[in-house]
Amino acid sequence: MLRPIPSEVGRFRWLSGIVGLFDEHTAFVQDGAEYAHADPRPELAPGSVRRFVYGSEPKVIAQVPLASGGTVEVHGYATHYNQDWVSVAWTDETFQHLSCWVPSASVRRPGEGEWSGRFVQFG
């Protein structure tokens, strides 16, 4: 639940963290456990990033890096990419929409019947 924090105008408490109005939240719930993705922000050369066709984003399974170390598997959609990175978007068990950049070696297309993601509304 979002609760305003009076001393920090424009910031809110979200799950276990504080998130600004324009910040990406990193905390999410999967299989009943709470995680926080590491939110890698790669340096991307201008013009190096491509976007998958809107509405036709491919389903992917990604090993998302966690802030605490290690990874967790998420089932989502690839929205943007370059040779080294893929932006993966997914919806967690509390219906939060999340996204983060994942090294391309940690992203794969699912096999038949393997994907179990939720609907993600792109906008």
Buried (B, 14 or more C-beta within 10 A) or exposed (E): EEEEEEEEEEBBBBBEEEBEEEBEBBBBBBEEEEBBBBBEEEEBEEEEBEEBEEEEBBBBBBBBBBEEEEBBEBBBBBBBBBEEBBBBBBBBEEEBBBBBBBBBEBBEEBEEEEBEBEEBEEE
